[in-house]
Amino acid sequence: MGKHRLGEFEEIVMLTVAILYGEAYGIAIIDEIEKRLNRKVSIGSLQTVLIRLEKKGYLVSEFGEATSVRGGKRKRLFTVTQYGQRILEETKDQRLGLWNAIPNIAFNR
């Protein structure tokens, strides 16, 4: 995979942003991770990772429309870039390569 490495939480966040395509904003990302992985996520840790992933060019963000539900405040929506997609695919290939390299006997005890 070369110099591009994703931490576990970075990978989870990027995959969740892709799952929520078009609706990936802070609270929605947290809700999706907690629902799918039964894992608590703080808004602070998520914001830190979102900023880092955006700086790396793996994600982009833009503000959505203002809504009365949020008191006129706009949501920052995140999307995986083509570069980010390539990094996710490399990560997936690397992990599958490791899983496929495990001999059958290793788990048959």
Steps between C-alpha positions, in 0.01 A plus 500: 500500500803724508505819701122524534377340818163536665448449868205284598282796601594694186396203288170465689425870457576495128289189443215658697523821296469286186202309645324829581574648156344844479393495867835459676524765773626477858202361691386276214851348480506440875151344495592270212824383663328440833213312332714283273796433730347543847788737571477833681652798317554847640436804282850627583677187378286494186569867422874446543498209256277678247737799495805273464341300216399818320856639530635175353263539204298187580180695573350829389228695674246764414221669685147382437193719498389676817193346663259626763545171688860601573413863571637608164835331557635313198640146515854430380459204266796273424570294188779253420726628221627282215837502675332389823317225314832375364649496851197308633532246218872456571421451870230244417733310266772496764265368769351237269851391407576443866173313560557282193853417615378336822522122464174317571660310785568824690133535598409131521608415852 
